[in-house]
């Protein structure tokens, strides 16, 4: 039996090939199958392996070429056949896409996968305007929202995902503020120290226990929301990032010798 392939959920960024991550470009160059959103421009698709099969699986103006279930089945079928699959998503794969459904399907099928972040469109738009989204003289936060909602989504989806930069080491104030807003004490919370670095630490808790958490060394991000209810504290799914970072560091060290 052939060894299963792997699926990469890759962020294509806002459209400029120069804004792709190095890892995204490398994976595109090595891919055997690229399943891409319609919003991914030809200039980025041109970076794919010339021998790869490139298939559009997106939708425009609400018209689908393929259903989400069919996309999931295609990824699983090809990965089981030993194919390296790049699922190329516009912007960042975890922002207002259907990556959660795709990851659930891949986990259920036992298919290994990796998520490669991309620059989300809001940051590219701000860069084009030369405007800081968090100018401390005018704003201390950013709200991302979508004009589309799942028609059969749970009521709890009305509670937005919260991401706090530079939360400090004592979460007591944040806990008190959120509880005063009426946020459920059961709201899942995740503190990530040194995200995507080799010594990354992940602490999974709830709002009720957040004040007692030791978040680890700076920099720390605090994430909270019902989307994190199934997150585990182990960093196994982040390991491919960490290994690639360590490999690049080793290459850089050797080049200086």
C-alpha positions in Angstrom: 0.0 0.0 0.0 1.4 3.4 -1.0 2.3 5.9 1.7 -0.4 8.6 2.1 0.4 12.0 0.7 -0.1 15.3 2.5 -2.4 18.2 2.2 -1.1 21.8 2.6 -3.7 24.5 3.3 -1.7 27.5 1.9 -2.4 31.2 2.0 -2.0 32.9 -1.4 -2.1 36.3 0.2 -3.9 39.3 -1.4 -2.8 38.6 -4.9 0.7 39.9 -5.4 3.2 37.0 -5.9 5.8 39.1 -4.1 3.7 38.8 -0.9 3.7 35.0 -0.8 5.7 33.4 2.0 8.8 31.6 1.1 7.2 28.3 2.3 4.1 28.9 0.1 6.2 29.5 -3.0 8.3 26.4 -2.2 5.2 24.2 -1.8 3.7 25.5 -5.0 6.8 24.6 -6.9 6.8 21.0 -5.6 3.0 20.4 -5.7 1.5 17.6 -7.7 -2.1 18.9 -7.4 -3.2 22.5 -6.7 -6.8 23.1 -5.7 -7.3 26.9 -5.8 -9.9 29.5 -5.0 -11.2 31.6 -8.0 -9.7 34.7 -6.4 -6.2 33.4 -6.7 -4.7 35.3 -9.7 -2.9 33.7 -12.6 0.4 35.3 -11.6 0.5 33.1 -8.4 -0.8 30.0 -10.2 2.1 30.4 -12.7 4.5 29.6 -9.8 3.1 26.1 -9.5 5.0 23.1 -10.6 4.6 22.9 -14.4 3.8 19.2 -14.0 1.1 19.8 -11.4 -2.6 19.4 -12.1 -4.2 22.8 -11.3 -8.0 22.8 -10.6 -10.2 25.8 -9.7 -12.6 24.8 -6.8 -13.8 28.2 -5.8 -16.9 30.2 -6.4 -17.7 33.6 -7.8 -20.9 35.6 -7.2 -22.2 32.7 -5.2 -21.9 30.3 -8.1 -20.1 27.1 -7.0 -18.1 25.0 -9.4 -17.8 22.2 -6.8 -19.4 21.7 -3.4 -17.4 21.8 -0.2 -18.0 18.0 0.4 -16.6 17.3 -3.1 -13.5 19.4 -2.4 -13.0 17.4 0.9 -13.4 14.1 -1.0 -11.0 15.2 -3.7 -8.3 16.1 -1.2 -8.7 12.9 0.7 -8.8 10.7 -2.4 -5.6 12.2 -3.8 -3.8 12.2 -0.5 -4.6 8.5 0.0 -3.1 7.9 -3.4 0.2 9.4 -2.2 -0.3 12.8 -4.0 1.1 16.1 -2.5 -1.9 18.4 -2.5 -1.8 22.2 -2.2 -5.2 23.7 -1.2 -4.5 27.3 -2.2 -6.7 29.8 -0.5 -6.9 33.6 -1.1 -5.5 35.7 1.7 -4.9 33.6 4.9 -6.4 30.2 4.9 -7.8 30.6 8.4 -9.6 33.9 7.9 -13.2 33.6 6.5 -12.5 30.6 4.5 -13.8 27.0 5.0 -10.5 25.7 6.4 -12.2 24.4 9.6 -14.4 22.1 7.6 -11.5 20.9 5.5 -9.3 20.3 8.5 -12.1 18.3 10.2 -12.5 16.1 7.1 -8.8 15.5 6.9 -8.5 14.7 10.5 -11.4 12.3 10.3 -9.8 10.5 7.3 -6.4 10.4 9.0 -4.7 12.5 6.4 -1.6 14.5 7.5 -1.9 18.2 6.8 -0.2 21.5 7.4 -1.5 25.1 7.4 0.7 27.8 5.8 -0.4 31.3 6.7 -0.7 34.1 4.2 -1.2 37.8 4.4 -4.8 38.6 4.9 -6.4 41.2 2.6 -7.0 43.7 5.4 -3.3 44.1 6.0 -2.5 44.5 2.3 -5.2 47.1 2.1 -3.8 49.0 5.0 -0.4 48.9 3.5 -1.6 50.3 0.2 -3.2 53.2 2.2 0.0 53.6 4.3 -2.3 53.7 7.4 -1.6 51.9 10.7 -4.6 49.9 11.8 -3.5 50.2 15.4 -2.2 53.8 15.6 -2.1 54.1 19.4 -3.4 57.7 19.2 -6.6 56.5 17.6 -7.2 52.7 18.0 -6.2 49.9 20.3 -7.9 47.1 18.4 -9.1 45.6 15.1 -12.4 43.9 14.4 -12.6 41.5 11.5 -16.1 40.6 10.3 -17.8 38.9 7.4 -21.0 39.7 5.6 -21.7 36.0 5.2 -22.9 33.6 7.9 -23.6 29.9 7.9 -27.4 29.6 7.7 -27.4 26.7 10.2 -24.6 27.9 12.4 -24.9 27.7 16.2 -26.1 30.7 18.3 -22.7 30.9 19.9 -21.1 32.0 16.6 -22.3 35.5 17.6 -19.5 35.7 20.1 -16.5 36.9 18.1 -13.1 35.4 18.2 -10.9 37.6 20.3 -7.1 38.0 19.8 -5.1 40.1 22.2 -1.6 41.3 21.3 0.8 42.1 24.2 -1.7 40.9 26.9 1.0 41.0 29.6 1.6 38.1 32.1 -1.3 38.8 34.4 -4.7 38.0 32.8 -6.7 39.0 35.8 -7.8 42.4 34.3 -8.7 40.9 30.9 -10.7 38.1 32.7 -12.6 40.7 34.8 -13.4 42.9 31.8 -14.7 40.0 29.7 -16.8 38.6 32.5 -18.2 42.1 33.1 -19.3 42.1 29.4 -21.2 38.9 30.0 -18.8 36.5 28.3 -19.3 32.9 29.4 -16.7 31.6 31.9 -16.5 28.5 29.7 -15.2 30.4 26.7 -12.1 28.6 25.4 -8.9 30.5 25.7 -5.4 29.8 24.3 -2.2 31.6 25.3 0.6 31.1 22.7 4.2 32.0 23.6 6.6 32.7 20.7 4.1 31.5 18.1 5.5 29.4 15.2 9.0 29.5 16.7 11.0 26.4 17.7 10.3 27.0 21.4 6.6 27.8 21.0 4.4 27.1 24.0 0.7 26.6 23.9 -1.5 26.8 27.0 -5.2 25.9 26.6 -7.7 26.9 29.3 -11.1 28.7 29.8 -12.0 32.2 30.7 -12.8 31.0 34.2 -9.2 29.7 34.8 -7.4 32.3 32.6 -6.2 34.4 35.5 -4.1 31.6 36.9 -2.3 30.8 33.6 1.4 31.2 33.2 1.6 32.2 29.5 5.3 31.6 29.0 8.0 33.9 27.6 7.2 36.9 25.4 6.0 37.6 22.9 2.6 36.2 23.8 -0.7 36.2 22.0 -4.0 35.5 23.8 -6.8 34.0 21.7 -10.3 33.3 22.9 -13.4 32.0 21.2 -15.6 29.0 20.6 -13.5 28.1 17.5 -10.8 26.9 20.0 -13.0 24.5 21.9 -11.3 21.4 20.3 -7.7 22.8 20.3 -5.1 20.6 22.1 -2.1 21.9 24.0 0.4 19.8 22.1 2.1 21.5 19.1 2.2 18.5 16.8 0.4 20.2 14.0 2.8 23.1 14.2 5.8 20.8 14.0 6.3 21.2 10.1 6.7 24.9 10.6 9.2 24.5 13.4 11.3 22.0 11.5 11.4 24.2 8.4 12.4 27.2 10.6 15.2 25.2 12.2 16.4 24.0 8.8 16.6 27.5 7.4 18.5 28.6 10.5 21.0 25.8 10.0 21.4 26.8 6.3 22.0 30.4 7.3 24.6 29.3 9.9 26.4 27.1 7.4 26.5 29.9 4.8 28.2 32.2 7.2 31.0 29.7 8.0 
